[in-house]
Amino acid sequence: MRIDVLTTFPELFSPDPPAALAVSIPGRARRAGLVQINATDIRAYATDKHQKTDDRPFGGGPGMVMLCQPLWDAVNAVEAADTTPAKRILLTPQGTPLTQPLVEALAKEPRLLLIAGHYEGIDERVIERLAPLEISVGDYVLSGGELAAVVLIDALIRLLPGALGDEGSNQADSFSPATPEGLRLLDCPHYTRPREWMGVSVPDVLLGGDHAKVDAWRLDQKLARTARRRPDLLSRPMDPFP
Ligand code: 9D3
């Protein structure tokens, strides 16, 4: 998979790779060539003498709005650098919430082009013309889309075939398919040695060696924990595009 990131803060993707993608599963996957990540500075496509990428909003108000032209030219130049068609994604607080089913769908794409902004907004006309999939990583305010892009990339990379050392180890994660109804459950508690720590013992069922009983206990713990912490997950399966 090839991933291009368009940003006005390419420093957030240097050194190359950025620290968050240099280690652990993403680091290994990159070194194995499962994914190539390219950051491009939108400012390099600014045409005026001050390399301006934004301007004041029509109608007034705070903040700056990203200009149409530099972003449009940057997208077209980066897309032309490789014949593989790119799925365009804009990271924005107005986007569809990122969920594991959406990550799974995107992990099947050969090429993604991620657009990250540090702006009050982007001129709506270039968004309409680019027609990107718009994605949010949650209902809180970031300073820009770059960290959201890193979150999306990290979630994607671990789903690429060959990215996980132990191929099964993503199956038990929170948000992996769990129930026949397609519901995604939170994970159960985990324990290791010692059997007693600060006066607290490991649940007996985990020490008994009855694997069917262990599986039943774990499923019950997942259901109980999900009902208490995330009852919303039990009411309907997650859709990639809600
Ligand atoms: C009140 C107007 N703000 C919208 C909530 C303006 C605004 C805040 C923060 C506009 C852009 C940003 C920068 N955030 C992102 O670019 C972003 C983001 C986020 O803030 N939260 C969750 N997901 C994402 S994806 C991109």
Residues whose N, C-alpha, C, O or C-beta is under 5 A from the ligand:
A	BS01	9D3	L91 T92 P93 G117 Y119 E120 I135 S136 V137 G138 Y140 V141 L142 S143 G144 G145 A148
